[in-house]
Amino acid sequence: MEDTDRDLLPEGLEDRLPRSAAVAARATRAAIDVLESHGYDRVQPPSIEFEKSLASRMEGVQPRRMFRFVDPASLRTLALRSDITPQVGRIAATSLAGAARPLRLCYAGQVVTIKGDGLDPTRERLQLGAELIGSDSVAAAAELVAMAIETLVAAGAQGVSVDFTLPDLVDTLAEKALPLPADRIEAVRRELDAKDAGGLVAAGGEAYLPLLTAIGPFDTAIERLAAIDAGGALASRILGLREIAARVSGLARVTLDPSERHGFEYQSWFGFTIYAEGVSGVLGRGGTYRILTKHAGQDESATGFSLYPDPLIDALAAIEPRRDTLFLPLGHDVEAAARLRAIGWRTVAALGEGDDARALGCTHRLGGSEAIAL
């Protein structure tokens, strides 16, 4: 009986074919070049670590999303990374613990999850980004948002937009300004995130209903948020949001959704989501967070972002023009071919008399020392 499924890939995994792979490599290189130009040094953590290390570096990391298995050498549980950010946190807290702060690090690599997110079945994605370790200030957040926009544009995005949020909004208001019993905070958070007014009232969060109006274009939404904050509980955050928005003014369209929580499981006071025109879905998230250490009271503040550019890469690959390729016939001038490659030509050399230049995707043929269009 013929084995008909031996070449199938698991659900959510796929090959990158030549055109897409070329775009992915170019976009990654362009992104890393931007990050390095801003003083961010690249690190390359391993794809597999001990589960405990990956799951305990930041609050909100979800081990159940990771592929886990037993290490035959140590008999401890290993996990395939689903997020590179905790790995960068580990590097900062261990190998680079003595490095001067703020410490700027960047990365690019593949991450894998047990299942896709929502309706998207994808389980392996390219993740690239930057982490500024040692500060979660407004200045740090502004630097990272501006750099995320620049990085995405360098990778090929157009019409970038950024949506700001305040991940700890409910916790901050529940302390004093809009008191909530501890057992209702999570429910109010959830209903605000879902933008469900009825559910919010049922959860005991009627006083939080005005927050549902502080959503939309930044200038309008921030004024509505400021009007809600009569007690001043959010004054510093509102000021911070205004400063960050001013920093990226003209670079991207800025909106505000202060109660958005999905995707911000370990962010603290500030978070942002980034999108691009013509590309469906979220292309990245970032914000402020804390790196957990072994010693209580010594946790370190940080700010960063992660981009997941696969949808952008797919969109760019679909319109990628065919690259000029020079066919080198048998007995061609080797020095001429080398000279043409040095100025940017891509060449394909014939291996036999039967090689067909057009069938091999070539657009030109080497005639003597010159490229001749086919």
Contacts in CASP RR format, 6 or more apart in sequence:
PFRMAT RR
TARGET T0000
AUTHOR 0000-0000-0000
METHOD contacts of the structure
MODEL  1
MEDTDRDLLPEGLEDRLPRSAAVAARATRAAIDVLESHGYDRVQPPSIEF
EKSLASRMEGVQPRRMFRFVDPASLRTLALRSDITPQVGRIAATSLAGAA
RPLRLCYAGQVVTIKGDGLDPTRERLQLGAELIGSDSVAAAAELVAMAIE
TLVAAGAQGVSVDFTLPDLVDTLAEKALPLPADRIEAVRRELDAKDAGGL
VAAGGEAYLPLLTAIGPFDTAIERLAAIDAGGALASRILGLREIAARVSG
LARVTLDPSERHGFEYQSWFGFTIYAEGVSGVLGRGGTYRILTKHAGQDE
SATGFSLYPDPLIDALAAIEPRRDTLFLPLGHDVEAAARLRAIGWRTVAA
LGEGDDARALGCTHRLGGSEAIAL
9 15 0 8 1.000
10 123 0 8 1.000
11 121 0 8 1.000
11 123 0 8 1.000
12 116 0 8 1.000
12 121 0 8 1.000
12 122 0 8 1.000
12 123 0 8 1.000
12 124 0 8 1.000
13 123 0 8 1.000
13 124 0 8 1.000
16 24 0 8 1.000
19 317 0 8 1.000
19 320 0 8 1.000
20 313 0 8 1.000
20 314 0 8 1.000
20 317 0 8 1.000
22 317 0 8 1.000
22 320 0 8 1.000
23 313 0 8 1.000
23 316 0 8 1.000
23 317 0 8 1.000
23 320 0 8 1.000
24 126 0 8 1.000
24 310 0 8 1.000
24 313 0 8 1.000
27 155 0 8 1.000
27 156 0 8 1.000
27 309 0 8 1.000
27 312 0 8 1.000
27 313 0 8 1.000
27 316 0 8 1.000
28 108 0 8 1.000
28 126 0 8 1.000
28 128 0 8 1.000
28 155 0 8 1.000
28 309 0 8 1.000
30 154 0 8 1.000
30 155 0 8 1.000
30 156 0 8 1.000
31 108 0 8 1.000
31 128 0 8 1.000
31 129 0 8 1.000
31 151 0 8 1.000
31 152 0 8 1.000
31 154 0 8 1.000
31 155 0 8 1.000
31 307 0 8 1.000
31 309 0 8 1.000
32 42 0 8 1.000
32 106 0 8 1.000
32 108 0 8 1.000
32 128 0 8 1.000
33 154 0 8 1.000
34 147 0 8 1.000
34 150 0 8 1.000
34 151 0 8 1.000
34 154 0 8 1.000
35 42 0 8 1.000
35 106 0 8 1.000
35 129 0 8 1.000
35 130 0 8 1.000
35 147 0 8 1.000
35 151 0 8 1.000
36 42 0 8 1.000
36 106 0 8 1.000
38 104 0 8 1.000
38 130 0 8 1.000
38 143 0 8 1.000
38 147 0 8 1.000
39 104 0 8 1.000
40 104 0 8 1.000
40 105 0 8 1.000
40 106 0 8 1.000
40 130 0 8 1.000
41 104 0 8 1.000
41 105 0 8 1.000
41 106 0 8 1.000
42 105 0 8 1.000
42 106 0 8 1.000
42 107 0 8 1.000
42 108 0 8 1.000
43 88 0 8 1.000
43 91 0 8 1.000
43 105 0 8 1.000
43 106 0 8 1.000
43 107 0 8 1.000
44 107 0 8 1.000
44 109 0 8 1.000
45 81 0 8 1.000
45 84 0 8 1.000
45 87 0 8 1.000
45 88 0 8 1.000
45 90 0 8 1.000
45 91 0 8 1.000
45 107 0 8 1.000
46 87 0 8 1.000
47 80 0 8 1.000
47 81 0 8 1.000
47 110 0 8 1.000
48 78 0 8 1.000
48 79 0 8 1.000
48 80 0 8 1.000
48 81 0 8 1.000
49 78 0 8 1.000
49 79 0 8 1.000
49 81 0 8 1.000
49 87 0 8 1.000
49 90 0 8 1.000
50 71 0 8 1.000
50 76 0 8 1.000
50 77 0 8 1.000
50 78 0 8 1.000
50 79 0 8 1.000
51 63 0 8 1.000
51 66 0 8 1.000
51 68 0 8 1.000
51 76 0 8 1.000
51 77 0 8 1.000
51 78 0 8 1.000
51 79 0 8 1.000
52 76 0 8 1.000
52 77 0 8 1.000
53 86 0 8 1.000
53 90 0 8 1.000
54 61 0 8 1.000
54 63 0 8 1.000
54 66 0 8 1.000
54 79 0 8 1.000
54 81 0 8 1.000
54 82 0 8 1.000
54 83 0 8 1.000
54 86 0 8 1.000
54 87 0 8 1.000
55 61 0 8 1.000
55 63 0 8 1.000
55 66 0 8 1.000
55 79 0 8 1.000
55 86 0 8 1.000
56 292 0 8 1.000
57 86 0 8 1.000
57 87 0 8 1.000
57 89 0 8 1.000
57 90 0 8 1.000
57 93 0 8 1.000
57 291 0 8 1.000
57 292 0 8 1.000
58 85 0 8 1.000
58 86 0 8 1.000
58 89 0 8 1.000
58 266 0 8 1.000
58 289 0 8 1.000
58 290 0 8 1.000
58 291 0 8 1.000
58 292 0 8 1.000
59 265 0 8 1.000
59 266 0 8 1.000
59 290 0 8 1.000
59 292 0 8 1.000
60 265 0 8 1.000
60 266 0 8 1.000
61 83 0 8 1.000
61 86 0 8 1.000
61 265 0 8 1.000
61 266 0 8 1.000
62 82 0 8 1.000
62 265 0 8 1.000
63 79 0 8 1.000
64 114 0 8 1.000
65 82 0 8 1.000
65 113 0 8 1.000
65 114 0 8 1.000
65 115 0 8 1.000
66 79 0 8 1.000
66 80 0 8 1.000
66 81 0 8 1.000
66 82 0 8 1.000
66 113 0 8 1.000
66 114 0 8 1.000
67 79 0 8 1.000
67 80 0 8 1.000
67 112 0 8 1.000
67 114 0 8 1.000
68 77 0 8 1.000
68 78 0 8 1.000
68 79 0 8 1.000
68 80 0 8 1.000
69 77 0 8 1.000
69 78 0 8 1.000
70 76 0 8 1.000
70 77 0 8 1.000
70 78 0 8 1.000
71 77 0 8 1.000
71 78 0 8 1.000
80 112 0 8 1.000
81 87 0 8 1.000
81 111 0 8 1.000
81 112 0 8 1.000
82 111 0 8 1.000
82 112 0 8 1.000
82 113 0 8 1.000
83 111 0 8 1.000
83 127 0 8 1.000
83 306 0 8 1.000
84 107 0 8 1.000
84 109 0 8 1.000
84 111 0 8 1.000
84 127 0 8 1.000
84 129 0 8 1.000
84 306 0 8 1.000
85 131 0 8 1.000
85 304 0 8 1.000
85 306 0 8 1.000
87 107 0 8 1.000
88 105 0 8 1.000
88 107 0 8 1.000
88 131 0 8 1.000
88 133 0 8 1.000
89 131 0 8 1.000
89 133 0 8 1.000
89 291 0 8 1.000
89 302 0 8 1.000
91 105 0 8 1.000
92 99 0 8 1.000
92 103 0 8 1.000
92 105 0 8 1.000
92 131 0 8 1.000
92 133 0 8 1.000
92 291 0 8 1.000
92 300 0 8 1.000
92 302 0 8 1.000
93 291 0 8 1.000
93 293 0 8 1.000
93 300 0 8 1.000
96 103 0 8 1.000
96 105 0 8 1.000
96 133 0 8 1.000
101 133 0 8 1.000
101 134 0 8 1.000
101 135 0 8 1.000
102 132 0 8 1.000
102 133 0 8 1.000
102 134 0 8 1.000
102 135 0 8 1.000
102 140 0 8 1.000
103 132 0 8 1.000
103 133 0 8 1.000
103 134 0 8 1.000
104 130 0 8 1.000
104 131 0 8 1.000
104 132 0 8 1.000
104 133 0 8 1.000
105 130 0 8 1.000
105 131 0 8 1.000
105 133 0 8 1.000
106 128 0 8 1.000
106 129 0 8 1.000
106 130 0 8 1.000
106 131 0 8 1.000
107 127 0 8 1.000
107 128 0 8 1.000
107 129 0 8 1.000
107 130 0 8 1.000
107 131 0 8 1.000
108 126 0 8 1.000
108 127 0 8 1.000
108 128 0 8 1.000
108 129 0 8 1.000
109 126 0 8 1.000
109 127 0 8 1.000
109 128 0 8 1.000
110 124 0 8 1.000
110 125 0 8 1.000
110 126 0 8 1.000
110 127 0 8 1.000
111 124 0 8 1.000
111 125 0 8 1.000
111 126 0 8 1.000
111 127 0 8 1.000
112 123 0 8 1.000
112 124 0 8 1.000
113 123 0 8 1.000
114 123 0 8 1.000
115 121 0 8 1.000
115 123 0 8 1.000
116 122 0 8 1.000
116 123 0 8 1.000
122 310 0 8 1.000
125 308 0 8 1.000
125 310 0 8 1.000
126 308 0 8 1.000
126 309 0 8 1.000
126 310 0 8 1.000
126 313 0 8 1.000
127 306 0 8 1.000
127 307 0 8 1.000
127 308 0 8 1.000
128 151 0 8 1.000
128 306 0 8 1.000
128 307 0 8 1.000
128 309 0 8 1.000
129 148 0 8 1.000
129 151 0 8 1.000
129 304 0 8 1.000
129 305 0 8 1.000
129 306 0 8 1.000
129 307 0 8 1.000
130 144 0 8 1.000
130 147 0 8 1.000
130 148 0 8 1.000
130 151 0 8 1.000
130 304 0 8 1.000
130 305 0 8 1.000
131 302 0 8 1.000
131 303 0 8 1.000
131 304 0 8 1.000
132 140 0 8 1.000
132 143 0 8 1.000
132 144 0 8 1.000
132 302 0 8 1.000
132 303 0 8 1.000
132 304 0 8 1.000
133 291 0 8 1.000
133 300 0 8 1.000
133 302 0 8 1.000
134 300 0 8 1.000
134 301 0 8 1.000
134 302 0 8 1.000
135 301 0 8 1.000
135 302 0 8 1.000
135 303 0 8 1.000
136 268 0 8 1.000
136 269 0 8 1.000
136 270 0 8 1.000
136 288 0 8 1.000
136 289 0 8 1.000
136 290 0 8 1.000
136 301 0 8 1.000
136 302 0 8 1.000
136 303 0 8 1.000
137 303 0 8 1.000
138 239 0 8 1.000
138 240 0 8 1.000
138 243 0 8 1.000
138 244 0 8 1.000
140 288 0 8 1.000
140 303 0 8 1.000
141 240 0 8 1.000
141 244 0 8 1.000
141 270 0 8 1.000
141 271 0 8 1.000
141 287 0 8 1.000
141 288 0 8 1.000
141 303 0 8 1.000
142 243 0 8 1.000
142 244 0 8 1.000
142 247 0 8 1.000
142 248 0 8 1.000
143 247 0 8 1.000
143 303 0 8 1.000
144 286 0 8 1.000
144 287 0 8 1.000
144 303 0 8 1.000
144 304 0 8 1.000
144 305 0 8 1.000
145 162 0 8 1.000
145 244 0 8 1.000
145 247 0 8 1.000
145 248 0 8 1.000
145 272 0 8 1.000
145 305 0 8 1.000
146 247 0 8 1.000
146 248 0 8 1.000
146 251 0 8 1.000
147 305 0 8 1.000
148 162 0 8 1.000
148 272 0 8 1.000
148 274 0 8 1.000
148 284 0 8 1.000
148 286 0 8 1.000
148 305 0 8 1.000
148 307 0 8 1.000
149 160 0 8 1.000
149 162 0 8 1.000
149 248 0 8 1.000
149 251 0 8 1.000
149 252 0 8 1.000
149 274 0 8 1.000
150 251 0 8 1.000
151 307 0 8 1.000
152 160 0 8 1.000
152 274 0 8 1.000
152 276 0 8 1.000
152 283 0 8 1.000
152 307 0 8 1.000
152 309 0 8 1.000
152 312 0 8 1.000
153 160 0 8 1.000
155 307 0 8 1.000
155 309 0 8 1.000
155 312 0 8 1.000
156 312 0 8 1.000
156 316 0 8 1.000
157 276 0 8 1.000
157 277 0 8 1.000
157 279 0 8 1.000
157 283 0 8 1.000
157 312 0 8 1.000
158 276 0 8 1.000
158 277 0 8 1.000
158 278 0 8 1.000
159 252 0 8 1.000
159 253 0 8 1.000
159 276 0 8 1.000
159 277 0 8 1.000
160 251 0 8 1.000
160 252 0 8 1.000
160 253 0 8 1.000
160 274 0 8 1.000
160 275 0 8 1.000
160 276 0 8 1.000
160 277 0 8 1.000
161 252 0 8 1.000
161 253 0 8 1.000
161 254 0 8 1.000
161 255 0 8 1.000
161 274 0 8 1.000
161 275 0 8 1.000
161 276 0 8 1.000
161 277 0 8 1.000
162 248 0 8 1.000
162 252 0 8 1.000
162 253 0 8 1.000
162 254 0 8 1.000
162 255 0 8 1.000
162 272 0 8 1.000
162 273 0 8 1.000
162 274 0 8 1.000
162 275 0 8 1.000
163 254 0 8 1.000
163 255 0 8 1.000
163 256 0 8 1.000
163 257 0 8 1.000
163 260 0 8 1.000
163 272 0 8 1.000
163 273 0 8 1.000
163 274 0 8 1.000
163 275 0 8 1.000
164 218 0 8 1.000
164 241 0 8 1.000
164 244 0 8 1.000
164 245 0 8 1.000
164 254 0 8 1.000
164 255 0 8 1.000
164 256 0 8 1.000
164 257 0 8 1.000
164 258 0 8 1.000
164 270 0 8 1.000
164 271 0 8 1.000
164 272 0 8 1.000
165 256 0 8 1.000
165 257 0 8 1.000
165 258 0 8 1.000
165 259 0 8 1.000
165 260 0 8 1.000
165 261 0 8 1.000
165 264 0 8 1.000
165 270 0 8 1.000
165 271 0 8 1.000
165 272 0 8 1.000
165 273 0 8 1.000
166 172 0 8 1.000
166 234 0 8 1.000
166 237 0 8 1.000
166 241 0 8 1.000
166 258 0 8 1.000
166 259 0 8 1.000
166 269 0 8 1.000
166 270 0 8 1.000
166 271 0 8 1.000
167 261 0 8 1.000
167 264 0 8 1.000
167 267 0 8 1.000
167 268 0 8 1.000
167 269 0 8 1.000
167 270 0 8 1.000
167 271 0 8 1.000
168 268 0 8 1.000
168 269 0 8 1.000
169 192 0 8 1.000
169 211 0 8 1.000
169 234 0 8 1.000
169 258 0 8 1.000
169 259 0 8 1.000
170 180 0 8 1.000
170 185 0 8 1.000
170 188 0 8 1.000
170 189 0 8 1.000
170 192 0 8 1.000
170 208 0 8 1.000
170 259 0 8 1.000
171 185 0 8 1.000
172 233 0 8 1.000
172 234 0 8 1.000
172 237 0 8 1.000
173 180 0 8 1.000
173 208 0 8 1.000
173 233 0 8 1.000
173 234 0 8 1.000
174 180 0 8 1.000
174 185 0 8 1.000
174 188 0 8 1.000
175 233 0 8 1.000
176 233 0 8 1.000
177 229 0 8 1.000
177 230 0 8 1.000
177 231 0 8 1.000
177 232 0 8 1.000
177 233 0 8 1.000
177 234 0 8 1.000
178 205 0 8 1.000
178 207 0 8 1.000
178 208 0 8 1.000
180 188 0 8 1.000
180 204 0 8 1.000
180 205 0 8 1.000
184 203 0 8 1.000
184 204 0 8 1.000
184 205 0 8 1.000
187 203 0 8 1.000
187 204 0 8 1.000
188 200 0 8 1.000
188 203 0 8 1.000
188 204 0 8 1.000
188 205 0 8 1.000
188 208 0 8 1.000
189 259 0 8 1.000
189 261 0 8 1.000
190 203 0 8 1.000
190 261 0 8 1.000
191 198 0 8 1.000
191 199 0 8 1.000
191 200 0 8 1.000
191 202 0 8 1.000
191 203 0 8 1.000
191 205 0 8 1.000
192 200 0 8 1.000
192 208 0 8 1.000
192 211 0 8 1.000
192 212 0 8 1.000
192 259 0 8 1.000
192 261 0 8 1.000
193 259 0 8 1.000
193 260 0 8 1.000
193 261 0 8 1.000
193 262 0 8 1.000
195 212 0 8 1.000
195 215 0 8 1.000
195 259 0 8 1.000
197 209 0 8 1.000
197 212 0 8 1.000
200 206 0 8 1.000
200 208 0 8 1.000
200 209 0 8 1.000
200 212 0 8 1.000
201 209 0 8 1.000
208 259 0 8 1.000
210 224 0 8 1.000
210 228 0 8 1.000
211 225 0 8 1.000
211 228 0 8 1.000
211 258 0 8 1.000
211 259 0 8 1.000
212 259 0 8 1.000
213 224 0 8 1.000
214 221 0 8 1.000
214 222 0 8 1.000
214 224 0 8 1.000
214 225 0 8 1.000
214 228 0 8 1.000
214 256 0 8 1.000
214 258 0 8 1.000
215 221 0 8 1.000
215 255 0 8 1.000
215 256 0 8 1.000
215 257 0 8 1.000
215 258 0 8 1.000
215 259 0 8 1.000
216 255 0 8 1.000
216 256 0 8 1.000
216 257 0 8 1.000
217 254 0 8 1.000
217 255 0 8 1.000
217 256 0 8 1.000
218 241 0 8 1.000
218 245 0 8 1.000
218 254 0 8 1.000
218 255 0 8 1.000
218 256 0 8 1.000
221 255 0 8 1.000
221 256 0 8 1.000
221 257 0 8 1.000
221 258 0 8 1.000
222 238 0 8 1.000
222 241 0 8 1.000
222 242 0 8 1.000
222 245 0 8 1.000
222 256 0 8 1.000
225 234 0 8 1.000
225 238 0 8 1.000
225 256 0 8 1.000
225 258 0 8 1.000
226 234 0 8 1.000
226 238 0 8 1.000
228 234 0 8 1.000
229 235 0 8 1.000
229 238 0 8 1.000
237 269 0 8 1.000
237 270 0 8 1.000
240 270 0 8 1.000
241 256 0 8 1.000
241 270 0 8 1.000
244 270 0 8 1.000
245 254 0 8 1.000
248 254 0 8 1.000
252 274 0 8 1.000
260 273 0 8 1.000
263 285 0 8 1.000
264 271 0 8 1.000
264 285 0 8 1.000
264 287 0 8 1.000
266 289 0 8 1.000
266 290 0 8 1.000
267 286 0 8 1.000
267 287 0 8 1.000
267 288 0 8 1.000
267 289 0 8 1.000
268 287 0 8 1.000
268 288 0 8 1.000
268 289 0 8 1.000
268 290 0 8 1.000
268 301 0 8 1.000
269 288 0 8 1.000
270 287 0 8 1.000
270 288 0 8 1.000
270 303 0 8 1.000
271 285 0 8 1.000
271 286 0 8 1.000
271 287 0 8 1.000
271 288 0 8 1.000
272 285 0 8 1.000
272 286 0 8 1.000
272 287 0 8 1.000
272 305 0 8 1.000
273 282 0 8 1.000
273 284 0 8 1.000
273 285 0 8 1.000
273 286 0 8 1.000
274 282 0 8 1.000
274 283 0 8 1.000
274 284 0 8 1.000
274 285 0 8 1.000
274 286 0 8 1.000
274 305 0 8 1.000
274 307 0 8 1.000
275 281 0 8 1.000
275 282 0 8 1.000
275 283 0 8 1.000
276 283 0 8 1.000
276 312 0 8 1.000
278 315 0 8 1.000
279 311 0 8 1.000
279 312 0 8 1.000
279 315 0 8 1.000
280 311 0 8 1.000
281 311 0 8 1.000
282 308 0 8 1.000
283 307 0 8 1.000
283 308 0 8 1.000
283 309 0 8 1.000
283 311 0 8 1.000
283 312 0 8 1.000
284 305 0 8 1.000
284 306 0 8 1.000
284 307 0 8 1.000
284 308 0 8 1.000
285 305 0 8 1.000
285 306 0 8 1.000
286 304 0 8 1.000
286 305 0 8 1.000
286 306 0 8 1.000
287 303 0 8 1.000
287 304 0 8 1.000
287 305 0 8 1.000
288 301 0 8 1.000
288 302 0 8 1.000
288 303 0 8 1.000
288 304 0 8 1.000
289 301 0 8 1.000
289 302 0 8 1.000
289 303 0 8 1.000
289 304 0 8 1.000
290 299 0 8 1.000
290 300 0 8 1.000
290 301 0 8 1.000
290 302 0 8 1.000
291 299 0 8 1.000
291 300 0 8 1.000
291 301 0 8 1.000
291 302 0 8 1.000
292 299 0 8 1.000
293 299 0 8 1.000
293 300 0 8 1.000
322 361 0 8 1.000
322 363 0 8 1.000
323 346 0 8 1.000
324 345 0 8 1.000
324 346 0 8 1.000
324 363 0 8 1.000
324 364 0 8 1.000
325 345 0 8 1.000
325 346 0 8 1.000
325 347 0 8 1.000
325 348 0 8 1.000
325 360 0 8 1.000
325 361 0 8 1.000
325 362 0 8 1.000
325 363 0 8 1.000
325 364 0 8 1.000
326 337 0 8 1.000
326 340 0 8 1.000
326 345 0 8 1.000
326 346 0 8 1.000
326 347 0 8 1.000
326 348 0 8 1.000
326 362 0 8 1.000
326 363 0 8 1.000
326 364 0 8 1.000
326 365 0 8 1.000
326 366 0 8 1.000
326 371 0 8 1.000
327 347 0 8 1.000
327 348 0 8 1.000
327 350 0 8 1.000
327 355 0 8 1.000
327 357 0 8 1.000
327 360 0 8 1.000
327 362 0 8 1.000
327 364 0 8 1.000
327 365 0 8 1.000
327 366 0 8 1.000
327 374 0 8 1.000
328 337 0 8 1.000
328 347 0 8 1.000
328 348 0 8 1.000
328 349 0 8 1.000
328 350 0 8 1.000
328 366 0 8 1.000
329 350 0 8 1.000
329 365 0 8 1.000
329 366 0 8 1.000
329 367 0 8 1.000
330 350 0 8 1.000
330 352 0 8 1.000
330 353 0 8 1.000
332 349 0 8 1.000
332 350 0 8 1.000
332 366 0 8 1.000
332 367 0 8 1.000
332 368 0 8 1.000
333 366 0 8 1.000
333 368 0 8 1.000
333 369 0 8 1.000
336 366 0 8 1.000
336 368 0 8 1.000
336 369 0 8 1.000
336 370 0 8 1.000
337 347 0 8 1.000
337 349 0 8 1.000
337 366 0 8 1.000
339 369 0 8 1.000
340 347 0 8 1.000
340 366 0 8 1.000
340 371 0 8 1.000
341 347 0 8 1.000
345 371 0 8 1.000
347 366 0 8 1.000
348 357 0 8 1.000
348 360 0 8 1.000
348 361 0 8 1.000
348 362 0 8 1.000
357 365 0 8 1.000
357 374 0 8 1.000
358 374 0 8 1.000
362 374 0 8 1.000
363 373 0 8 1.000
363 374 0 8 1.000
364 371 0 8 1.000
364 372 0 8 1.000
364 373 0 8 1.000
364 374 0 8 1.000
365 371 0 8 1.000
365 372 0 8 1.000
365 374 0 8 1.000
366 372 0 8 1.000
END
